[in-house]
Amino acid sequence: MGTYGGITIPSNTDHTNTINLQSDNNPRTRVLDTDSGGIINTKCNVNKAARNMLENVANAARREDPNVNGSPINVFTIGFGLAMTTQEVSECYGTDNKELGAYILRRLANVPGVDTYNSDQPTGLYVQADDATELDSAFERVANAILRLSK
């Protein structure tokens, strides 16, 4: 076990004390390794915490209360490149295809078919562009989805 940035045990939230490092999904999708209740500062935990925080922010944005914080947000994501669909080699995740970049972007967009899909939140859109020739089409699909919402 090493330390990163001179920190032995990170806090349970980000520096603003509002975003959890542990997954807010139920059930939790990535559980951080702990020791005596504190999060152990390892490369795997830092990686998991970063992914958890990103998904936690998207979850919070999609569940905004219109009476308090504004309207829920639809999340649209575009995956660029074939690396989005190939497995990251990592001792942290093994062969879990739910850690592919494309799958994480689907989670952020809250599209049906992902393990964290929440029908109580807005469904967004995930579009894959394997190379630069597909980017115009990908952005056009997102623009069309936004236009449909604005009508």
ABEGO torsion letter per residue (X at the ends): XBBBGGBABBBABBAAGABBABBABOBBABBBBBBGGBBBBBAAAAAAAAAAAAAAAAAAAAABBAAAAEBBBBBBBBBBEAAAABBBBBAAAEABAAABAAAAAAAAAGBBGBAABBAABBBBBBBBBABAAAAAAAAAAAAAAAAAAAX
